[in-house]
Amino acid sequence: MATISQYETVVIFKSNLGKEAITALLEKFKALVSENGTIESVDEWGKRRLAYPINDENEGIYVQFVFSADNSFPTELDRQLKLTDGVMRSLIIRK
């Protein structure tokens, strides 16, 4: 039996991507989450300085997703985030 939990995800996109590319990636992940759960909020934090360089990048664009989904979905979301070129880092936690 599937259990629904609430999750929070923070994604750091590469800062050198254009606004259109970031919007396209956001729509891709919003659609993926919507197909498998319910999006509660999407909060775009904007461009921020990283605590340490990642692949010679010093800045990234931060976005936070809060959603409810089946317990098996975060594994698939994490896989998709790792496969996407514009994503530098991501973190998924269960609230």
N, C-alpha and C positions, 0 to 999 in steps of 0.2 A: 504494500500500500504506500502510495506516494505521500510525502509530508511536505507541506508548503512552509517555507521560512522566508524571512526578510533579509536581504543582503545589501551591502554597500560596496560599490566599486569605484576606485579612483584610477583614472587612466591618464598617462602623460604622453601627449602626442609631440612629435618633432616640431620645433618652432619654425623651421624653414619651410614647412608646408604652407600653401596658400589657403586663404579663407575658404575657397570652394572645396579644396581637398579635405579640410577639417570638417566642413559641413557634411560632405559625402560620407566620411568615416563615422561621424556621429549618427547619421541617418541609418547607416548599415547596422550599427550596434543597437540602436533603438529598435529597429525592426526585428533583430535577432532576439532581443529581450522580450519584446511584445508578443512574438510567436510562442514563447515558452513561459511567459509569466506576465506580471503586471508592473508597469513602470509607475513608481510613485513620484519621483522627481528627478530632474536632470539639472545640475548646477554647473555652469561653466565658470571656472575661476579665472580663466584667462592666462596670459603669459606670466610665468614666474621663474625666478632664478632657482636652479637646482642646488641642492646641498653639496653635490660633488659632480664633476663632469661625467657624462655617460656618452661614450662613443664620440668624444671631443665636442659634445654639445653642452653649453652652460645654461640654457634656458629651455623650457618646455611649456606646452599648453595643457593645463590641468582641467579635467572634467570629472564630476562626481555623478554617479548613477545610484539611485536607491530604488530597489525593486523587490518584488516577492515572486518566488519561483519554487519549483520542485527541487529537492535536495540534489538531484543528479545534474541539473542544468549548469551550475557554476563550473564544473569540470569542462564542459563543452565551450562555455564562454571564455574561460582561460585559454583553451586551445586556440580558439579563433583570434583572441587578442595577441597571442604569441606568434601566430602566422602572419599577422598584418604588418606590412612594412612601415607604416607611419607611426606605429606605437612603440615608444621607448620603454615604458614600464607600465605595469598594472598591478593592482592589489584588489582581491575580492575577500571580503569578510562577512561572516554571518552576524547580524545584529542580535 
